[in-house]
Amino acid sequence: MSEKEKELVETQESNLRLSGDGQGVGKQPAGFDEVDKDDLKMPRLAILQGLSKLCAEGKGKMGQIANSITREIYGDSVEFIPLFMFKSRAQFQVGKGLVMMSRDNITVTMGVDEYEKYIDMSVEEVPGASWTGKTPPTFNLVYNVPSLIVGRLSEFPAALAMMKTAVKSAKDFISTARYSGEDMFARVYKLSAKIKSNEKGTYAVPVIEFVRRATDEEYTAAKRVFDQWYRRKRDIAVDLEEETGAGEDTQVE
């Protein structure tokens, strides 16, 4: 984050309207004392594709990083502190969006219309959960990584949600983090994107690079958020949306 960006964040935080009447530890906004994590979706760190809404509206461009709920565009890259990783499953349908989901990658937890019959069924029993010859799964494995944005440690976590063309990036990142021998939230990484093309067109895939070890302040803040979320990771609902772009039906086996 540049000095100009840091100054902007500090200005925004200093202008927050907080009455001090909220409940809980720290600057808990008033009026949300009965809102818990089960009532909220965790934003996704979205990599914009050519057909993404923000691009179509002229507010972003392919390959930029954005918050899926606030629609804030972070730019061409963003530094983040990963907290932990968990796997889920998601299936999308054109015109309907998310039609089936498993929050824990074990049991189907959501299904609409013809997919409702799969609720409470084992993921392994659901059609489209595995490769069939050269045909990729339709019930896609998702690597979710709740994270804190560097310089904005007090903000609500946002999650990388990597599936299909992003699976290789997810595995490379997880391997790098694991081989460090430290807690996942002990290190800072940079998320950016590279543009790739195939016979179907052009699309953006995530690039995750190690930047540095977290400062003591960052590590302490991340550990606190980790403690709040990790034990309830199976209850986390990430704001999933299929990234519309060429190559979207490609998945690494």
C-alpha positions as CSV (number, residue, x, y, z in Angstrom):
1,M,0.0,0.0,0.0
2,S,1.4,3.4,-1.0
3,E,1.7,6.3,1.4
4,K,-1.2,8.0,-0.4
5,E,-3.4,5.0,0.1
6,K,-2.4,4.7,3.8
7,E,-3.3,8.4,4.3
8,L,-6.7,7.8,2.6
9,V,-7.5,4.8,4.9
10,E,-6.5,6.7,8.0
11,T,-8.7,9.7,6.9
12,Q,-11.7,7.3,6.3
13,E,-11.2,5.6,9.7
14,S,-11.0,8.9,11.5
15,N,-14.3,10.0,10.0
16,L,-16.2,7.0,11.0
17,R,-19.4,7.8,13.1
18,L,-19.2,5.7,16.2
19,S,-21.3,6.7,19.2
20,G,-19.6,4.4,21.6
21,D,-23.0,2.9,22.5
22,G,-22.4,-0.4,20.8
23,Q,-21.8,-3.7,22.6
24,G,-18.7,-5.9,22.6
25,V,-15.0,-5.3,22.5
26,G,-13.4,-2.5,20.6
27,K,-15.2,-0.1,18.3
28,Q,-18.4,-2.1,17.8
29,P,-20.9,0.0,15.9
30,A,-24.2,0.7,17.8
31,G,-27.3,-1.1,16.6
32,F,-25.6,-4.4,15.6
33,D,-25.4,-6.0,19.0
34,E,-27.8,-8.8,18.0
35,V,-26.1,-9.4,14.6
36,D,-23.7,-12.3,14.7
37,K,-21.5,-13.9,12.1
38,D,-24.3,-16.3,11.0
39,D,-26.2,-13.2,9.7
40,L,-23.4,-12.0,7.5
41,K,-21.8,-13.0,4.3
42,M,-18.0,-12.7,4.1
43,P,-17.0,-10.5,1.2
44,R,-14.9,-12.1,-1.6
45,L,-11.7,-10.7,-2.9
46,A,-12.8,-10.8,-6.5
47,I,-10.6,-10.7,-9.5
48,L,-12.5,-8.8,-12.1
49,Q,-13.2,-10.5,-15.5
50,G,-14.1,-8.8,-18.7
51,L,-17.8,-9.5,-18.1
52,S,-17.9,-8.7,-14.4
53,K,-20.5,-6.1,-13.5
54,L,-17.9,-3.5,-12.3
55,C,-16.2,-3.8,-15.6
56,A,-19.5,-3.5,-17.6
57,E,-20.3,-0.4,-15.5
58,G,-16.9,1.2,-16.4
59,K,-15.8,1.2,-12.7
60,G,-13.1,-1.4,-13.0
61,K,-11.0,-3.3,-15.5
62,M,-10.1,-6.9,-16.0
63,G,-7.5,-8.2,-13.6
64,Q,-8.2,-5.6,-10.9
65,I,-9.1,-6.7,-7.3
66,A,-12.4,-5.7,-5.8
67,N,-14.5,-6.3,-2.7
68,S,-17.6,-8.3,-3.9
69,I,-20.0,-6.7,-1.3
70,T,-18.8,-3.1,-0.9
71,R,-17.7,-3.0,-4.6
72,E,-14.6,-1.1,-3.6
73,I,-11.8,-1.6,-6.2
74,Y,-8.4,-2.1,-4.5
75,G,-6.5,-1.7,-7.7
76,D,-4.2,-4.0,-9.7
77,S,-2.9,-5.6,-6.5
78,V,-3.6,-5.8,-2.8
79,E,-1.5,-7.0,0.2
80,F,-3.3,-9.4,2.6
81,I,-2.7,-11.5,5.6
82,P,-4.3,-15.0,5.2
83,L,-6.0,-16.3,8.4
84,F,-6.8,-20.0,7.5
85,M,-8.0,-22.1,4.6
86,F,-11.2,-24.2,4.4
87,K,-12.8,-26.0,1.4
88,S,-16.4,-25.8,0.2
89,R,-18.3,-26.7,-2.9
90,A,-20.4,-24.6,-5.3
91,Q,-22.4,-25.1,-8.4
92,F,-23.7,-22.3,-10.6
93,Q,-26.3,-22.3,-13.3
94,V,-26.6,-19.7,-16.1
95,G,-29.5,-17.3,-15.2
96,K,-29.8,-18.6,-11.7
97,G,-26.4,-18.1,-10.1
98,L,-25.5,-20.3,-7.2
99,V,-27.8,-23.3,-7.2
100,M,-26.0,-25.7,-4.8
101,M,-23.5,-25.4,-2.1
102,S,-21.6,-27.3,0.6
103,R,-20.0,-25.1,3.2
104,D,-17.8,-27.9,4.6
105,N,-17.1,-29.9,1.4
106,I,-18.7,-32.9,3.2
107,T,-22.5,-32.5,3.1
108,V,-24.7,-30.4,0.7
109,T,-26.0,-27.5,2.8
110,M,-27.9,-25.6,0.1
111,G,-29.8,-26.4,-3.0
112,V,-32.5,-24.7,-5.0
113,D,-35.1,-26.0,-7.5
114,E,-34.0,-29.4,-8.8
115,Y,-30.9,-29.3,-6.6
116,E,-32.9,-29.2,-3.4
117,K,-33.1,-33.0,-3.3
118,Y,-29.4,-33.1,-2.7
119,I,-29.5,-31.2,0.6
120,D,-27.9,-33.3,3.5
121,M,-26.5,-35.7,0.9
122,S,-22.8,-36.5,1.0
123,V,-20.9,-34.4,-1.5
124,E,-19.3,-37.6,-3.0
125,E,-22.8,-38.9,-4.0
126,V,-23.8,-35.8,-5.9
127,P,-23.6,-35.9,-9.7
128,G,-20.9,-33.6,-11.0
129,A,-18.7,-33.7,-7.9
130,S,-15.9,-35.6,-9.7
131,W,-14.2,-35.8,-13.0
132,T,-15.9,-38.0,-15.6
133,G,-13.2,-38.9,-18.1
134,K,-12.1,-35.5,-19.5
135,T,-15.3,-33.8,-18.3
136,P,-14.6,-31.5,-15.3
137,P,-16.8,-31.3,-12.2
138,T,-19.8,-29.0,-12.2
139,F,-20.0,-29.1,-8.4
140,N,-16.8,-27.3,-8.0
141,L,-14.3,-27.4,-5.2
142,V,-13.6,-24.0,-3.7
143,Y,-10.5,-23.0,-1.7
144,N,-11.6,-20.3,0.7
145,V,-9.0,-18.1,2.5
146,P,-10.4,-15.5,4.9
147,S,-7.9,-12.7,5.1
148,L,-7.2,-9.2,6.4
149,I,-6.2,-6.4,4.1
150,V,-2.9,-4.9,5.1
151,G,-3.3,-1.4,6.6
152,R,-7.0,-2.1,7.3
153,L,-6.7,-4.6,10.1
154,S,-9.9,-3.5,11.9
155,E,-12.1,-4.1,8.9
156,F,-14.3,-7.2,8.3
157,P,-12.3,-10.0,6.8
158,A,-12.6,-10.8,3.1
159,A,-12.0,-14.2,1.5
160,L,-10.1,-15.4,-1.5
161,A,-12.4,-18.0,-3.1
162,M,-10.5,-19.9,-5.7
163,M,-12.0,-22.5,-8.0
164,K,-11.8,-23.8,-11.6
165,T,-9.0,-21.9,-13.3
166,A,-7.7,-20.6,-9.9
167,V,-7.2,-24.1,-8.3
168,K,-3.5,-24.3,-9.4
169,S,-2.9,-20.8,-7.8
170,A,-4.6,-21.9,-4.7
171,K,-2.5,-25.1,-4.3
172,D,0.7,-23.2,-5.0
173,F,-0.2,-20.5,-2.4
174,I,-1.1,-23.1,0.2
175,S,2.1,-25.0,-0.3
176,T,4.2,-21.9,0.0
177,A,2.4,-20.9,3.2
178,R,2.7,-24.4,4.7
179,Y,6.4,-24.8,4.0
180,S,7.2,-21.6,5.8
181,G,6.7,-23.5,9.1
182,E,4.8,-20.5,10.6
183,D,1.2,-19.7,11.4
184,M,-0.6,-18.9,8.2
185,F,-1.3,-15.4,9.5
186,A,2.4,-14.8,10.2
187,R,3.1,-13.7,6.7
188,V,2.0,-11.0,4.2
189,Y,1.2,-11.9,0.6
190,K,0.3,-9.9,-2.5
191,L,-2.7,-10.8,-4.7
192,S,-2.7,-9.7,-8.3
193,A,-3.7,-11.2,-11.6
194,K,-2.3,-12.3,-14.9
195,I,-4.3,-12.3,-18.1
196,K,-4.4,-15.6,-20.0
197,S,-6.1,-16.6,-23.3
198,N,-7.4,-19.8,-24.8
199,E,-9.6,-20.8,-27.7
200,K,-12.6,-19.3,-25.7
201,G,-11.1,-15.9,-25.2
202,T,-9.3,-14.0,-22.4
203,Y,-9.6,-14.3,-18.7
204,A,-7.7,-13.3,-15.5
205,V,-6.2,-15.8,-13.0
206,P,-4.9,-15.0,-9.5
207,V,-1.2,-14.6,-8.8
208,I,-0.2,-14.8,-5.1
209,E,3.3,-13.8,-4.0
210,F,5.0,-13.8,-0.6
211,V,5.9,-10.2,0.4
212,R,7.3,-10.3,3.9
213,R,6.7,-11.5,7.5
214,A,3.9,-9.8,9.4
215,T,4.9,-7.1,11.9
216,D,4.1,-7.9,15.6
217,E,1.1,-5.6,15.4
218,E,-0.2,-7.3,12.3
219,Y,0.4,-10.8,13.7
220,T,-1.5,-9.9,17.0
221,A,-4.4,-8.4,15.1
222,A,-4.6,-11.4,12.8
223,K,-4.4,-13.9,15.6
224,R,-7.3,-12.2,17.3
225,V,-9.5,-12.4,14.2
226,F,-8.3,-16.0,13.6
227,D,-9.5,-16.9,17.1
228,Q,-12.9,-15.4,16.4
229,W,-13.5,-17.1,13.1
230,Y,-11.6,-20.4,12.9
231,R,-13.7,-22.4,15.4
232,R,-16.8,-21.5,13.4
233,K,-15.4,-21.9,9.9
234,R,-18.1,-24.3,8.9
235,D,-20.6,-21.6,9.4
236,I,-18.9,-19.1,7.2
237,A,-20.9,-18.1,4.1
238,V,-18.5,-16.5,1.6
239,D,-20.2,-14.2,-1.0
240,L,-19.7,-16.6,-3.9
241,E,-20.3,-15.7,-7.4
242,E,-19.0,-17.3,-10.5
243,E,-16.4,-15.2,-12.1
244,T,-17.8,-14.7,-15.6
245,G,-15.0,-15.0,-18.2
246,A,-13.5,-17.1,-20.9
247,G,-12.2,-20.4,-19.7
248,E,-14.6,-20.5,-16.9
249,D,-15.5,-24.2,-17.4
250,T,-11.9,-25.2,-17.1
251,Q,-10.8,-26.8,-13.8
252,V,-7.5,-28.3,-12.7
253,E,-7.8,-31.9,-11.9
